[in-house]
Amino acid sequence: MATFPMAPLFRQSVGFDRFSDLFEAALRNDSASTYPPYNIEKHGESNYRIVIAMAGFEEADLDLQVNRSVLTVAGGRREPENSEDASAVTYLHRGIAQRGFKLSFNLADHIEVRSANLSNGLLSIELERVVPEEAKPRRIEIKQGDKPTLLN
């Protein structure tokens, strides 16, 4: 696999060290993250939705967590608690995958998870960009006058 020098991308940036990690992770592209299939949608300026196909999974089979701007969705099919239920089913063909999985999504700054809903075999996770006032752009006044003084 070819590697690309990232230095030119970071010459004119300050405090964006995390981006180099994101680029390196994208270049490594993990093929294990293709199951289950999912969509990432943008709705308007600040709303996003992740939709994951969850055929055969129930709410109790899934675990959603956010830790340090990483959303993790994990799941695995639980075995029936009653041994009679397990012996009653004989699969002639088992084409619906219900294997365990773990998906991770790096969330940008100020993205918050608002809700999650499992309906008709689709898990929808609603996200919203909420930028605090101190992080919004502000105009800096330019003053005229004396020469700047040096700080000691």
Order of alpha helices (4+ residues) and beta strands (2+ residues): alpha-alpha-beta-beta-beta-beta-alpha-beta-beta-beta
